[in-house]
Amino acid sequence: MSDDDVKDIRNVSDGNVDDGTEARERGLTEGPTEVTWRGFVRRNGTMGIRNKILVMYTVECAHFVASRIVEQAHDDDCEVIGFTGCTDNDYAVHLMISMIRHPNVGAVLAVGLGCEYTQPEWLSDIAKEEGKLTDWMFIQQQGGTAASVARGVETVRRFRERLDAETPTAPMGLKDLIIGGECGGSDFTSGLAGNVVVGRFYDWLGDAGGAAIFEEIVEAIGLKDQLVARAANPTAAEELAVTYDKALRYCESVRQYSVSPGNFAGGLSTIEEKSMGAVAKSGHRPIQGVLKVGQRPPRSGLWMLDSTPDPHFMQFGITNPNDTEGLMDLISCGAQIVFLVTGRGSVVGSAVSPTIKVTGNAVTYRNLEPDMDFDASPILAGTETLDRNAAKLQDLVVRVAAGEKTKSEALGHKEYIIPYKYQDPHRVIPRCMLAG
């Protein structure tokens, strides 16, 4: 593929998704491709597809000021995320640190009130260690709301000038991507088309040298044997078994499984039926192991993300209360793009990384086309093969990676949740099992 061809892909009009024919005529084919685009190079060697500025608040009392800074900076790639709690929570802090280190992030402004536990200076120091532009402030010391917003806006504009002038770029391809996927608002088409096309693309992404992450172990209830059988090695098999058992115990303890009235209305009958559809988004390649929230895949291939709480005497947190937290968990693992597969439909996006929303339901796509990015229903209609539809999804991924906005990006959706929860960020198998 020539440089002109790559330029054409980068310059596709924002929000427009074609049928993939033109891209295929330029050289894209079904399966892994060698197409490249320009990525933003970070000091740690990772590559991002966006050059974002994060305004991070460290307590709910600083949320308003942080939001006003972003609003008044008038920068589409500046966004706010933060943690609401005054008290400490290791999980929340760990999640925020993972966002600072994310390859899509080039600069961080940390904003605190002045009396909370999580200190903005700590976060700014981490950003500095990562080689990213950074600053921090306390509203109490800055002189209140108006003064803090004014300083923040000036800082963001200064960051943007430097990022545009100084951020190095380099050719980037599928082998450089980490893509996370989850499903929400599932219906009968999710396991027959939407999740299936993502699974086929995941196979190709791994074959190309990239990393794919799927989550929602609580939506794999009933499929322990199938998951363990796909383990790439004995360690991965043990991790998958332990993670499944923990999720099952959790669901039993709270007397709730990850199935909703909307799922029933969409044609699903049991958690086991939903699980079979949910796991379809993992494709067919071996599972390399289990990640905890905030862990990057140590190598290419397919990985499962465990986002359920670990047992703890304070019982912090519940397993993902909504799709938004699940997307943030995937992004915390370094995913530059995330998939949200939804048969019933969704309008959400995500902070930090673009969200590509996929549906296998033709009615949902027609009703929500201004919000939905990709239509997998031709698989069910018999008008496209799975491989043809997956190739179109791959074309869309390449265009988004090269700069085209997803529907949620164009509309300004930048949802996020950073909750209280408990997870050991470095250990999948409990110490007692290792000692035994």
C-alpha positions as CSV (number, residue, x, y, z in Angstrom):
1,M,0.0,0.0,0.0
2,S,1.3,3.4,-1.0
3,D,1.6,6.5,1.2
4,D,-1.2,8.1,-0.8
5,D,-3.5,5.2,0.0
6,V,-2.7,5.5,3.7
7,K,-3.4,9.2,3.5
8,D,-6.8,8.5,1.9
9,I,-7.7,6.3,4.9
10,R,-6.6,8.9,7.4
11,N,-8.7,11.6,5.7
12,V,-12.1,9.8,5.6
13,S,-14.8,12.2,6.6
14,D,-15.6,12.0,10.3
15,G,-18.7,10.0,11.1
16,N,-19.0,8.3,7.7
17,V,-18.7,4.6,7.5
18,D,-18.6,3.1,4.0
19,D,-19.2,-0.5,3.1
20,G,-15.5,-1.3,2.9
21,T,-15.4,-1.7,-0.9
22,E,-13.1,1.2,-1.5
23,A,-10.8,0.2,1.2
24,R,-10.6,-3.3,-0.1
25,E,-9.8,-2.0,-3.6
26,R,-6.9,-0.1,-2.0
27,G,-5.5,-3.3,-0.9
28,L,-7.3,-4.3,2.3
29,T,-8.3,-8.0,2.3
30,E,-10.1,-10.4,4.6
31,G,-7.7,-11.4,7.4
32,P,-4.8,-9.5,9.0
33,T,-3.5,-6.6,6.9
34,E,-0.3,-4.7,6.7
35,V,-1.9,-1.3,6.4
36,T,-0.2,1.4,8.5
37,W,-1.0,4.9,9.8
38,R,0.8,7.4,11.9
39,G,0.7,6.8,15.7
40,F,1.8,9.0,18.6
41,V,5.0,7.6,20.2
42,R,5.3,7.7,24.0
43,R,8.5,7.6,25.9
44,N,7.8,4.0,27.2
45,G,7.7,2.8,23.6
46,T,3.9,2.4,23.4
47,M,1.9,4.1,20.6
48,G,-1.4,5.9,20.8
49,I,-4.0,6.7,18.2
50,R,-5.1,10.0,19.9
51,N,-3.1,12.8,21.6
52,K,-5.3,13.6,24.5
53,I,-5.1,15.9,27.4
54,L,-6.6,14.6,30.7
55,V,-7.9,17.0,33.3
56,M,-8.2,14.7,36.4
57,Y,-10.0,15.6,39.5
58,T,-9.0,13.8,42.7
59,V,-12.3,14.3,44.7
60,E,-15.9,15.1,43.8
61,C,-15.4,18.6,45.3
62,A,-13.0,19.4,42.3
63,H,-15.3,17.8,39.7
64,F,-17.1,21.1,38.7
65,V,-13.8,23.0,38.3
66,A,-12.2,20.3,36.2
67,S,-15.3,20.1,34.0
68,R,-15.4,23.8,33.5
69,I,-11.7,23.8,32.4
70,V,-12.5,21.2,29.7
71,E,-15.6,23.1,28.5
72,Q,-13.8,26.4,28.3
73,A,-10.6,25.0,26.7
74,H,-12.6,24.2,23.5
75,D,-10.3,21.2,22.7
76,D,-12.0,18.1,21.4
77,D,-9.1,15.9,22.6
78,C,-9.2,17.3,26.1
79,E,-11.4,15.5,28.6
80,V,-12.2,15.1,32.2
81,I,-12.0,12.0,34.4
82,G,-11.7,11.6,38.1
83,F,-12.6,9.9,41.4
84,T,-15.3,11.1,43.7
85,G,-14.1,9.8,47.0
86,C,-12.5,11.7,49.8
87,T,-11.0,8.6,51.3
88,D,-8.4,6.3,49.8
89,N,-9.2,3.4,47.6
90,D,-6.3,1.5,46.0
91,Y,-8.4,0.2,43.1
92,A,-9.5,3.7,42.1
93,V,-6.1,5.2,42.4
94,H,-4.6,2.3,40.4
95,L,-7.2,2.9,37.7
96,M,-6.4,6.6,37.5
97,I,-2.7,5.9,37.2
98,S,-3.4,3.5,34.3
99,M,-5.1,6.3,32.5
100,I,-2.2,8.6,33.0
101,R,0.1,6.0,31.5
102,H,-2.3,5.2,28.6
103,P,-0.7,5.6,25.1
104,N,-3.6,7.8,23.9
105,V,-2.7,10.4,26.6
106,G,0.0,13.0,26.1
107,A,-0.6,15.4,29.0
108,V,-2.2,15.5,32.4
109,L,-3.5,18.3,34.6
110,A,-4.5,17.1,38.1
111,V,-6.9,19.2,40.0
112,G,-7.7,18.8,43.7
113,L,-9.6,20.7,46.3
114,G,-6.9,20.5,48.9
115,C,-8.0,18.2,51.8
116,E,-8.7,14.9,50.1
117,Y,-6.6,11.8,50.5
118,T,-5.6,11.4,46.8
119,Q,-3.2,14.2,46.1
120,P,-3.0,15.8,42.6
121,E,0.7,16.2,43.0
122,W,1.2,12.4,43.3
123,L,-0.6,12.0,40.0
124,S,1.3,14.7,38.3
125,D,4.6,13.2,39.5
126,I,3.6,9.9,37.8
127,A,2.8,11.7,34.6
128,K,6.2,13.4,34.7
129,E,7.9,10.0,35.2
130,E,6.1,8.8,32.1
131,G,7.5,11.7,30.1
132,K,4.2,13.4,29.7
133,L,3.4,17.1,30.0
134,T,1.9,17.7,33.4
135,D,0.8,20.2,36.0
136,W,-1.3,20.2,39.2
137,M,-3.1,22.6,41.5
138,F,-5.3,22.9,44.7
139,I,-8.4,24.9,44.3
140,Q,-8.1,26.1,47.9
141,Q,-4.6,27.5,47.2
142,Q,-5.4,28.8,43.7
143,G,-8.1,31.2,44.9
144,G,-11.4,29.4,44.2
145,T,-13.4,28.4,41.2
146,A,-12.9,31.3,38.8
147,A,-9.1,31.5,39.3
148,S,-8.7,27.8,39.1
149,V,-10.7,27.5,35.9
150,A,-8.7,30.4,34.3
151,R,-5.4,28.8,35.2
152,G,-6.5,25.4,34.0
153,V,-7.7,26.7,30.6
154,E,-4.4,28.4,30.1
155,T,-2.5,25.3,31.0
156,V,-4.5,23.1,28.7
157,R,-3.9,25.5,25.7
158,R,-0.2,25.5,26.5
159,F,-0.2,21.7,26.6
160,R,-1.9,21.5,23.2
161,E,0.6,23.8,21.5
162,R,3.4,21.7,22.8
163,L,1.8,18.4,22.0
164,D,1.1,19.4,18.4
165,A,4.6,20.7,18.0
166,E,6.7,18.1,19.9
167,T,4.9,14.7,19.9
168,P,6.9,12.3,17.8
169,T,4.9,10.0,15.4
170,A,5.8,6.8,13.6
171,P,4.1,4.2,11.4
172,M,1.6,2.0,13.3
173,G,-0.3,-1.1,12.4
174,L,-2.5,-3.8,13.8
175,K,0.4,-5.4,15.5
176,D,0.7,-2.2,17.7
177,L,-3.0,-2.3,18.8
178,I,-4.6,-3.5,21.9
179,I,-8.4,-3.6,21.5
180,G,-10.8,-4.4,24.3
181,G,-14.4,-5.7,23.9
182,E,-17.5,-6.1,26.0
183,C,-21.2,-6.5,25.3
184,G,-24.1,-4.7,26.9
185,G,-27.8,-4.7,26.2
186,S,-27.5,-8.1,24.6
187,D,-30.3,-9.7,22.7
188,F,-30.6,-12.9,20.6
189,T,-28.6,-11.4,17.8
190,S,-25.5,-10.7,20.0
191,G,-24.4,-14.3,20.1
192,L,-25.3,-14.9,16.4
193,A,-23.8,-11.9,14.7
194,G,-22.5,-8.9,16.8
195,N,-20.2,-10.8,19.1
196,V,-19.4,-13.3,16.4
197,V,-18.0,-10.7,14.0
198,V,-15.9,-9.2,16.8
199,G,-14.6,-12.7,17.6
200,R,-13.5,-13.2,14.0
201,F,-11.7,-9.9,13.9
202,Y,-10.1,-10.7,17.2
203,D,-8.7,-13.9,15.6
204,W,-7.2,-11.8,12.8
205,L,-5.8,-9.1,15.2
206,G,-3.9,-11.8,17.2
207,D,-2.7,-13.3,14.0
208,A,-1.3,-9.9,13.0
209,G,0.6,-9.6,16.3
210,G,-1.9,-7.4,18.2
211,A,-3.6,-8.0,21.5
212,A,-7.3,-8.6,22.1
213,I,-9.0,-8.4,25.5
214,F,-12.5,-9.7,26.3
215,E,-14.0,-9.3,29.8
216,E,-17.2,-10.0,31.8
217,I,-16.3,-13.3,33.4
218,V,-19.7,-13.1,35.2
219,E,-21.1,-13.5,31.7
220,A,-19.3,-16.7,31.2
221,I,-21.2,-18.6,33.9
222,G,-21.8,-22.2,32.8
223,L,-18.8,-22.2,30.4
224,K,-15.9,-23.0,32.7
225,D,-14.9,-26.2,30.9
226,Q,-15.0,-24.4,27.5
227,L,-12.8,-21.5,28.7
228,V,-10.2,-23.7,30.4
229,A,-10.0,-26.0,27.3
230,R,-8.9,-22.9,25.3
231,A,-6.0,-22.0,27.7
232,A,-2.7,-21.5,25.9
233,N,-0.7,-23.2,28.7
234,P,-1.2,-24.8,32.1
235,T,-0.7,-21.4,33.9
236,A,-3.4,-19.8,31.8
237,A,-5.7,-22.8,32.5
238,E,-5.3,-22.4,36.3
239,E,-5.8,-18.6,36.0
240,L,-9.0,-19.1,34.1
241,A,-10.3,-21.7,36.5
242,V,-9.6,-19.6,39.5
243,T,-11.1,-16.5,38.0
244,Y,-14.3,-18.4,36.9
245,D,-14.7,-19.9,40.4
246,K,-14.3,-16.5,42.0
247,A,-16.9,-15.0,39.7
248,L,-19.4,-17.8,40.4
249,R,-18.9,-17.5,44.2
250,Y,-19.5,-13.7,43.9
251,C,-22.7,-14.2,41.9
252,E,-24.0,-16.7,44.4
253,S,-23.1,-14.5,47.3
254,V,-25.1,-11.5,46.0
255,R,-27.8,-13.7,44.5
256,Q,-27.5,-12.0,41.2
257,Y,-26.3,-13.1,37.8
258,S,-25.4,-10.8,34.9
259,V,-28.7,-11.0,33.1
260,S,-31.3,-8.2,32.9
261,P,-34.9,-7.6,32.0
262,G,-33.6,-6.0,28.8
263,N,-31.9,-9.3,27.9
264,F,-35.1,-11.2,28.4
265,A,-37.0,-8.7,26.2
266,G,-34.4,-9.2,23.6
267,G,-35.0,-12.9,23.4
268,L,-32.5,-14.4,25.9
269,S,-33.8,-16.8,28.5
270,T,-31.0,-17.7,30.9
271,I,-27.6,-16.6,32.0
272,E,-26.1,-19.7,30.4
273,E,-27.7,-18.7,27.0
274,K,-26.4,-15.2,27.5
275,S,-22.9,-16.6,28.4
276,M,-22.6,-18.5,25.2
277,G,-23.3,-15.4,23.2
278,A,-21.0,-13.2,25.3
279,V,-18.0,-15.6,25.0
280,A,-18.4,-15.6,21.2
281,K,-16.7,-12.2,21.1
282,S,-13.5,-13.9,22.1
283,G,-13.2,-15.8,18.8
284,H,-11.4,-19.1,18.6
285,R,-7.7,-18.5,19.4
286,P,-6.1,-19.8,22.6
287,I,-6.5,-17.6,25.7
288,Q,-3.1,-16.5,26.8
289,G,-4.1,-15.8,30.4
290,V,-6.0,-13.5,32.8
291,L,-5.4,-9.8,33.3
292,K,-6.4,-7.7,36.3
293,V,-7.7,-4.1,35.8
294,G,-4.8,-1.9,34.9
295,Q,-2.5,-4.7,33.6
296,R,-1.2,-4.5,30.1
297,P,-1.1,-7.7,28.0
298,P,2.5,-8.9,28.3
299,R,2.5,-10.2,24.8
300,S,0.2,-10.5,21.7
301,G,-2.8,-12.7,21.5
302,L,-6.1,-13.1,23.3
303,W,-6.5,-12.3,27.0
304,M,-9.4,-12.4,29.4
305,L,-9.9,-9.4,31.8
306,D,-11.1,-10.1,35.3
307,S,-12.9,-7.1,36.7
308,T,-14.8,-8.7,39.5
309,P,-13.8,-7.7,43.1
310,D,-11.4,-9.9,45.0
311,P,-12.7,-11.2,48.4
312,H,-12.0,-8.6,51.1
313,F,-13.3,-8.0,54.5
314,M,-14.7,-4.6,53.5
315,Q,-16.4,-6.1,50.4
316,F,-15.7,-3.0,48.3
317,G,-17.5,-2.8,45.1
318,I,-19.7,-4.9,42.9
319,T,-18.9,-6.4,39.6
320,N,-19.3,-3.9,36.7
321,P,-22.5,-2.1,37.5
322,N,-22.8,-0.9,33.9
323,D,-21.1,-0.9,30.5
324,T,-19.2,2.3,31.2
325,E,-17.1,0.9,34.0
326,G,-16.4,-2.2,31.9
327,L,-15.1,0.0,29.0
328,M,-12.9,1.9,31.4
329,D,-11.5,-1.3,32.8
330,L,-10.5,-2.4,29.3
331,I,-9.0,0.9,28.5
332,S,-6.9,0.7,31.7
333,C,-5.2,-2.3,30.2
334,G,-3.9,-0.1,27.4
335,A,-6.6,-0.6,24.8
336,Q,-6.4,2.2,22.3
337,I,-9.9,1.2,20.9
338,V,-12.8,-0.6,22.6
339,F,-15.8,-2.4,21.2
340,L,-19.2,-2.3,22.7
341,V,-21.4,-5.0,21.2
342,T,-25.1,-4.3,21.9
343,G,-28.2,-5.9,20.3
344,R,-30.6,-3.6,22.1
345,G,-28.5,-0.5,21.3
346,S,-26.5,2.1,23.2
347,V,-25.5,5.7,22.9
348,V,-22.5,5.8,25.3
349,G,-18.8,6.4,24.4
350,S,-15.8,6.4,26.7
351,A,-13.1,8.7,27.9
352,V,-9.5,8.2,26.7
353,S,-10.2,5.6,23.9
354,P,-12.7,5.6,21.0
355,T,-15.7,3.2,21.4
356,I,-16.9,1.4,18.3
357,K,-20.5,0.2,18.9
358,V,-21.5,-2.9,17.1
359,T,-25.0,-4.5,16.7
360,G,-26.2,-7.6,15.0
361,N,-29.8,-6.3,15.1
362,A,-30.9,-4.6,11.9
363,V,-33.8,-2.8,13.6
364,T,-31.5,-1.5,16.3
365,Y,-29.1,-0.2,13.7
366,R,-31.8,1.6,11.8
367,N,-33.3,3.1,14.9
368,L,-29.9,4.2,16.4
369,E,-27.8,4.7,13.3
370,P,-26.6,8.2,14.4
371,D,-25.1,6.5,17.4
372,M,-24.2,3.0,16.2
373,D,-21.0,2.5,14.3
374,F,-21.2,-1.0,12.7
375,D,-24.0,-3.2,11.4
376,A,-23.4,-7.0,11.7
377,S,-27.0,-7.9,10.8
378,P,-26.1,-8.8,7.1
379,I,-24.6,-12.0,8.6
380,L,-28.0,-13.0,9.9
381,A,-29.8,-11.8,6.7
382,G,-27.5,-14.0,4.6
383,T,-26.4,-11.1,2.5
384,E,-22.8,-11.2,3.7
385,T,-20.4,-13.9,4.9
386,L,-18.9,-13.6,8.3
387,D,-15.5,-13.0,6.8
388,R,-16.8,-10.3,4.5
389,N,-18.5,-8.5,7.5
390,A,-15.4,-8.9,9.6
391,A,-13.3,-7.4,6.9
392,K,-15.6,-4.3,6.9
393,L,-15.1,-4.1,10.7
394,Q,-11.4,-4.3,10.2
395,D,-11.6,-1.5,7.7
396,L,-13.4,0.6,10.2
397,V,-10.9,-0.1,13.0
398,V,-8.1,1.0,10.7
399,R,-9.9,4.3,9.9
400,V,-10.6,5.0,13.5
401,A,-7.0,4.3,14.4
402,A,-5.9,6.6,11.7
403,G,-8.0,9.5,13.1
404,E,-11.6,9.1,11.9
405,K,-14.0,9.8,14.8
406,T,-16.4,7.2,16.0
407,K,-20.1,8.2,16.3
408,S,-19.7,8.7,20.1
409,E,-16.6,10.8,19.6
410,A,-18.4,13.0,17.0
411,L,-21.3,13.5,19.4
412,G,-19.1,14.2,22.4
413,H,-19.8,11.1,24.4
414,K,-16.9,10.6,26.9
415,E,-18.5,8.6,29.7
416,Y,-16.4,7.1,32.5
417,I,-16.8,5.6,36.0
418,I,-14.0,5.1,38.5
419,P,-15.6,3.3,41.5
420,Y,-14.6,2.0,44.9
421,K,-13.6,-1.6,44.6
422,Y,-11.0,-4.1,45.8
423,Q,-8.6,-6.0,43.6
424,D,-5.0,-7.1,44.0
425,P,-3.6,-5.4,40.9
426,H,-0.8,-7.9,40.5
427,R,-2.1,-11.3,41.5
428,V,-4.6,-13.6,39.7
429,I,-4.0,-16.8,41.7
430,P,-4.4,-16.2,45.5
431,R,-1.4,-16.6,47.8
432,C,-2.9,-19.6,49.5
433,M,-3.1,-21.5,46.2
434,L,0.5,-20.6,45.4
435,A,1.7,-21.8,48.8
436,G,-0.2,-25.1,48.4
